[in-house]
Amino acid sequence: MSTVLLVHAKGGPPLGHVLSRAAARADVHLLALSALVPSVAASAERLCASVVLPTDAERSDLVSLIVSRARAVGADAVLTFSEYAVVAVAEACEALGLAGAGEAAALARDKRMMRHTWQRHGLPQPAFRPVATQADLHEAVATLTAPLLLKAAWSAGSTAHQIIGSPQEADAAWQRSRETMDQSARLGFAELHVAEAVGHFVVEEIVAGDTAGWFDEPGWGDYVSVEGVVTGGVFRPVCVSGRMPTVRPFTERAGITPASLPADLQDRVVALAREAVDALGLRDCGTHTEIKLGADGRMWLIETAARFGGAMTVPQIEEVFGLDVVGMLVDHLLGRPVAWPERVLGPEQARGAAGSLVVLAVDGRGAAWRDRRLWDFPVVQEAVALSEGSTLSVVPESSLPDGSTVPVYDPAGGANTMAALCLLSAADARTVLRDFTALVDALPDVLPPAVPAAPRSGSPADRPPSMAKTSASPARPRVRPAVPSEGVAV
């Protein structure tokens, strides 16, 4: 049997899902750069040929560590599903002569280089400036047209995003973004290979999104993501995922597979994603390309990642389209033939729909909850009425334990202040959107209040990682215990 070295770090799809799919294709050796939650640690011991948690000293040269471990286990492929380890794994694959994202992986990590690359290819994107110092930021603010978005060049999960409405707001935004990145690095939500990455930023103009002309019903966010893969340098789109509107500044709230786009508009979105991926020159890896939608059919590239989408994007694809993209990528990296879709899949090919919701302490309008609440999934499943046939579950490894105080939403912290990750399956994407809207509206009322004298805050052990009200039928949801795919270890 072939041997795979899986490099795990924070973010990405749930590790339990990834391990079960990879272990069905090869002997898996796990190199864990982040601590494993107990339930996942137990399944890792069962599914993996070995599990290694390196010391801080061993991690000081991450590429050498990965190369050494790959040689020790005789790995035929090395891969990761974490944004923070993509560059190190790509460089290790180059050193080992194995299939991987290639030298261009850094272009899909560093938002400064990504935007410069797309600029050279004439692709549509917001006007931008790289920023390394406070003086750089002031110069960029004076050059670009407000409002502007300051974001960390190597971040994920909308971490350290700050909106700058005027030059007077630049200094405070700079200080807050720097503080947030330093804090995220201490929590393990930061680039693992490029030591100076926490000091790299980019500022860009905020383009006006508009869903009119794209979706037939209200409630959708003004951007989508194209999920795909690159094999031998050839981009192969799999599907398009839609979103709920983001929470200020641009924190993602929910992703829904598939997006309810007409076929002709889906093709336009995929064509732009293809141009974006081709321009970066990726070789063998999953891809996740986010695209902003505007009025009159306009589009702008947000970013492309050299890995599959995080949160529950991968399990959603498997549930809706029957494609185990983790196992398919493992097979490809091992040199086996893989039957990727001949063209992008859409609502016509979908078996229902699925979506993942990040639980944040903000209501449907983005306003903070009036008081502190305790996360309690059994209460949610009992109290919130969803559509007939809808099924709700919680992802334990990406959620706080029941009884934990829901963290106060921090706009700069983004997904770092989430309480839980929920998954919903329904008849179609419209129903997922409707049910999520009902769920968001209900949470601050149905969750039990926190005890004022002893509030307890925290953050998920591992995260991934963006409203109009509509009615929901009174039927109770059927509830599953965890990730909704058979054989998934959580």
Residue pairs with C-beta under 8 A, 6 or more apart in sequence:
1 26
1 27
2 25
2 26
2 27
2 76
2 77
2 334
3 26
3 27
3 28
3 29
3 49
3 73
3 74
3 75
3 76
3 77
4 22
4 25
4 26
4 27
4 28
4 29
4 75
4 76
4 77
4 78
4 79
4 330
4 333
4 334
5 28
5 29
5 31
5 66
5 69
5 70
5 73
5 75
5 77
5 78
5 79
6 18
6 19
6 22
6 28
6 29
6 30
6 31
6 48
6 79
6 80
7 31
7 33
7 66
7 78
7 79
7 80
7 82
7 85
7 88
7 89
8 15
8 30
8 31
8 32
8 33
8 34
8 36
8 80
8 81
8 82
8 85
9 33
9 34
9 80
9 82
9 84
9 85
9 188
9 192
10 34
10 82
10 84
10 188
10 189
10 462
10 463
10 465
11 82
11 83
11 84
11 156
11 157
11 189
11 310
11 462
11 463
11 464
11 465
12 18
12 80
12 81
12 82
12 83
12 307
12 308
12 310
12 464
12 465
13 81
13 308
13 310
13 311
13 312
13 313
13 314
13 315
13 326
14 40
14 312
14 315
14 395
14 397
14 398
14 483
14 488
14 490
15 36
15 40
15 44
15 397
15 462
16 39
16 40
16 43
16 397
16 483
16 488
16 489
16 490
17 314
17 315
17 326
17 483
17 485
17 488
17 489
17 490
18 81
18 314
18 326
19 28
19 30
19 40
19 43
19 44
19 47
19 48
19 489
20 43
20 47
20 487
20 488
20 489
21 324
21 326
21 327
21 330
22 28
22 326
22 327
22 330
23 47
23 48
24 327
25 327
25 330
25 331
25 334
26 76
26 77
26 330
26 334
27 49
28 47
28 48
28 49
29 48
29 49
29 50
29 51
29 52
29 69
29 73
29 75
30 44
30 48
30 50
30 51
30 52
31 52
31 54
31 65
31 66
31 69
32 44
32 51
32 52
32 53
33 54
33 59
33 62
33 82
33 85
33 192
34 188
34 462
35 53
35 461
36 44
36 51
36 53
37 396
37 397
37 461
37 462
39 396
39 397
39 489
39 490
40 397
40 489
40 490
41 51
43 489
43 490
44 51
45 51
46 489
47 489
49 73
50 73
52 69
54 65
58 65
59 65
59 192
62 85
62 88
62 192
62 193
63 88
63 91
63 92
63 95
63 193
66 78
66 88
66 89
66 92
67 92
67 95
67 96
69 75
70 78
70 92
70 96
70 98
71 96
75 96
75 98
76 98
76 334
77 98
77 99
77 330
77 333
77 334
78 89
78 92
78 93
78 96
78 98
78 100
79 89
79 100
79 329
79 330
79 333
80 86
80 89
80 307
81 286
81 307
81 308
81 314
81 326
82 307
83 109
83 156
83 305
83 307
83 310
83 465
84 156
84 188
84 189
84 190
84 191
84 192
85 192
85 193
86 101
86 105
86 108
86 109
86 285
86 305
86 306
86 307
87 105
87 106
87 109
87 191
87 193
87 194
88 192
88 193
89 100
89 101
89 105
90 100
90 101
90 102
90 103
90 105
90 106
90 285
90 306
91 105
91 193
92 100
93 99
93 100
93 101
94 100
94 102
94 103
98 333
99 283
99 284
99 332
99 333
99 335
100 283
100 284
100 285
100 333
101 108
101 230
101 282
101 283
101 284
101 285
101 306
102 281
102 282
102 283
102 284
104 280
104 281
104 282
104 283
104 306
105 282
105 285
105 306
106 113
107 113
107 114
107 117
107 280
107 281
108 114
108 280
108 282
108 287
108 304
108 305
108 306
109 154
109 191
109 305
109 306
110 153
110 154
110 194
110 197
110 200
111 151
111 153
111 154
111 202
111 303
112 130
112 153
112 200
112 202
114 280
114 303
114 304
115 125
115 128
115 202
115 204
116 130
117 279
117 280
118 125
118 276
118 279
118 301
119 125
120 279
121 275
121 279
123 272
123 275
123 276
123 279
123 301
124 272
124 298
124 299
124 300
124 301
125 204
125 300
125 301
125 302
126 149
126 204
126 205
126 206
126 207
126 300
127 144
127 145
127 204
127 205
128 144
128 202
128 203
128 204
128 205
129 136
129 139
129 140
129 143
129 144
129 202
129 203
129 204
130 136
130 153
130 200
130 201
130 202
131 137
131 140
131 150
131 201
131 202
131 203
132 199
132 200
132 201
134 170
134 171
134 174
137 150
137 170
137 173
137 174
137 201
137 203
138 167
138 170
140 148
140 203
141 148
141 164
141 167
141 170
141 203
142 167
144 203
144 204
144 205
145 205
146 164
146 165
146 166
146 205
147 163
147 164
147 165
147 205
147 206
148 163
148 164
148 203
148 204
148 205
148 206
149 161
149 162
149 163
149 164
149 203
149 204
149 205
149 206
149 249
149 250
150 160
150 161
150 162
150 163
150 164
150 173
150 174
150 177
150 201
150 202
150 203
151 158
151 160
151 161
151 162
151 177
151 201
151 202
151 203
151 204
152 159
152 160
152 177
152 180
152 181
152 197
152 198
152 200
152 201
153 197
153 200
153 201
153 202
154 190
154 191
154 194
154 197
154 198
154 200
155 181
155 184
155 190
156 189
156 310
156 465
157 189
157 251
157 252
157 310
157 414
157 415
157 416
157 463
157 464
157 465
158 246
158 249
158 250
158 251
158 252
158 414
158 415
158 466
159 180
159 181
159 184
159 189
159 412
159 413
159 414
159 415
159 416
160 176
160 177
160 178
160 180
160 181
160 184
160 201
160 412
160 414
161 177
161 249
161 250
161 251
161 411
161 412
161 414
162 173
162 174
162 176
162 177
162 249
162 411
162 412
163 173
163 206
163 248
163 249
164 170
164 173
164 203
176 412
177 201
177 412
178 198
178 199
179 412
180 410
180 412
180 413
181 190
181 198
181 199
182 198
183 413
184 190
184 413
184 416
185 198
187 416
187 459
189 416
189 463
190 197
190 198
191 197
191 198
207 292
207 294
207 300
208 294
208 295
209 221
209 222
209 223
209 292
209 293
209 294
210 222
210 293
210 294
210 295
211 218
211 220
211 221
211 222
211 293
212 295
213 295
213 296
213 297
214 220
214 261
214 265
214 293
215 242
215 260
215 261
216 260
217 260
217 430
217 433
218 468
218 470
219 244
219 245
219 433
219 434
219 437
219 467
219 468
219 470
220 242
220 243
220 244
220 245
220 259
220 260
220 433
221 242
221 243
221 244
221 245
221 246
221 253
221 466
222 245
222 292
222 293
222 294
223 243
223 290
223 291
223 292
223 293
223 302
223 466
224 240
224 241
224 242
224 243
224 259
224 261
224 269
224 290
224 291
224 293
225 240
225 241
225 243
225 255
225 288
225 289
225 290
225 291
225 309
225 313
226 237
226 239
226 240
226 241
226 269
226 270
226 273
226 287
226 288
226 289
226 291
226 344
227 237
227 238
227 239
227 240
227 241
227 257
227 286
227 287
227 288
227 308
227 309
227 313
227 317
227 325
228 235
228 236
228 237
228 238
228 273
228 277
228 286
228 287
228 288
228 289
228 344
229 235
229 236
229 238
229 285
229 286
229 287
229 325
229 328
229 329
229 332
229 340
230 236
230 277
230 282
230 283
230 284
230 285
230 286
230 287
231 284
231 332
231 338
231 340
232 283
232 284
233 281
233 282
233 283
233 284
235 273
235 274
235 277
235 278
235 287
236 340
236 341
237 270
237 273
237 274
237 341
237 343
237 344
238 317
238 321
238 323
238 325
238 340
238 341
238 344
238 345
239 257
239 258
239 317
239 320
239 321
239 344
239 345
239 346
240 258
240 259
240 261
240 266
240 269
240 270
240 344
240 346
241 255
241 256
241 257
241 258
241 259
241 309
241 313
241 316
242 255
242 256
242 257
242 258
242 259
242 260
242 261
242 429
242 433
243 252
243 253
243 254
243 255
243 256
243 466
244 253
244 254
244 256
244 357
244 433
244 436
244 437
244 440
244 466
244 467
245 253
245 466
245 467
246 252
246 253
246 466
247 253
247 360
247 362
247 366
247 409
247 411
247 466
248 366
248 411
249 411
250 466
251 358
251 360
251 409
251 411
251 414
251 415
251 466
252 358
252 415
252 466
253 357
253 358
253 360
253 440
253 466
254 355
254 356
254 357
254 358
254 436
254 466
255 309
255 311
255 312
255 313
255 316
255 355
255 356
256 353
256 354
256 355
256 429
256 432
256 433
256 436
257 313
257 316
257 317
257 320
257 350
257 353
257 354
257 355
257 429
258 320
258 345
258 346
258 347
258 350
258 353
258 429
259 266
259 429
260 347
260 428
260 429
260 430
260 433
261 269
261 346
261 347
263 346
263 348
265 297
266 344
266 346
267 344
268 297
268 299
269 291
269 299
270 344
272 291
272 299
272 301
273 287
273 289
273 291
273 304
276 289
276 301
276 304
277 287
277 289
277 304
280 304
280 306
282 306
284 332
284 333
285 306
285 307
285 329
286 306
286 307
286 308
286 325
286 329
287 304
287 305
287 306
287 307
287 308
288 304
288 305
288 307
288 308
288 309
288 310
288 313
289 301
289 303
289 304
289 305
290 301
290 302
290 303
290 304
291 299
291 300
291 301
291 302
292 299
292 300
292 301
292 302
293 299
294 300
308 314
308 325
308 326
308 329
310 464
310 465
311 356
311 358
311 398
311 421
311 464
311 465
312 354
312 355
312 356
312 395
312 421
312 423
312 464
312 483
313 356
314 325
314 326
315 354
315 423
315 483
315 484
315 485
315 488
316 354
316 355
316 356
316 423
317 323
317 325
318 324
318 325
318 485
319 351
319 352
319 354
319 425
319 484
319 485
320 350
320 351
320 352
320 353
320 354
321 341
321 345
321 349
321 350
321 351
322 351
323 341
328 338
328 340
331 337
331 338
332 338
347 353
347 428
347 429
350 428
350 429
352 425
352 426
352 427
352 428
353 425
353 426
353 427
353 428
353 429
353 431
353 432
354 423
354 424
354 425
354 426
354 432
354 484
355 423
355 424
355 426
355 429
355 432
355 433
355 436
356 395
356 421
356 422
356 423
356 424
357 421
357 422
357 423
357 424
357 436
357 439
357 440
358 415
358 418
358 420
358 421
358 464
359 375
359 399
359 406
359 418
359 419
359 420
359 421
359 422
359 443
360 409
360 417
360 418
360 419
361 368
361 369
361 372
361 373
361 406
361 407
361 408
361 409
361 417
361 419
361 444
362 368
362 369
362 409
363 369
363 440
363 441
363 444
364 437
364 440
364 441
364 467
364 469
365 467
368 408
368 409
369 406
369 444
370 444
371 449
371 450
372 405
372 406
372 408
372 449
372 450
372 452
372 455
373 405
373 406
373 443
373 444
373 447
373 448
373 449
373 450
374 402
374 403
374 404
374 405
374 406
374 447
374 448
374 449
374 450
375 399
375 400
375 401
375 402
375 403
375 404
375 405
375 406
375 419
375 420
375 447
376 402
376 403
376 447
376 448
377 394
377 399
377 402
377 420
377 422
378 402
379 446
379 447
379 448
380 392
380 422
380 439
380 442
380 443
380 446
380 447
381 392
381 477
381 479
383 442
383 446
384 392
384 438
384 439
384 442
384 443
384 446
384 477
385 438
385 472
385 473
385 474
385 475
385 476
385 477
386 392
386 424
386 426
386 435
386 438
386 439
386 472
386 473
386 475
386 476
386 477
387 426
387 427
387 431
387 434
387 435
387 472
387 473
387 475
388 473
388 475
389 426
389 427
389 475
389 478
390 424
390 425
390 426
390 427
390 431
390 432
390 435
390 477
390 478
391 424
391 425
391 426
391 477
391 478
391 479
391 480
391 484
392 422
392 423
392 424
392 435
392 439
392 477
392 478
392 479
392 480
393 422
393 423
393 424
393 479
393 480
393 481
393 482
393 483
393 484
394 420
394 421
394 422
394 423
394 482
395 420
395 421
395 422
395 423
395 482
395 483
395 490
396 482
396 490
397 461
397 462
397 490
398 420
398 421
398 460
398 461
398 462
398 463
398 464
399 419
399 420
399 421
399 460
400 406
400 419
400 420
400 458
400 459
400 460
404 419
404 456
404 458
405 450
405 455
405 456
405 457
405 458
406 419
406 447
406 450
407 417
407 418
407 419
407 457
407 458
407 459
408 417
408 457
409 417
410 416
410 417
415 463
415 464
415 465
416 459
416 463
417 459
418 459
418 460
418 463
419 460
420 460
421 460
421 463
421 464
422 439
423 483
423 484
424 432
424 435
424 436
424 439
425 432
425 484
426 432
426 435
433 470
434 470
434 471
434 472
435 472
435 477
437 467
437 468
437 469
437 470
438 470
438 471
438 472
440 467
441 469
450 456
482 488
482 490
483 490
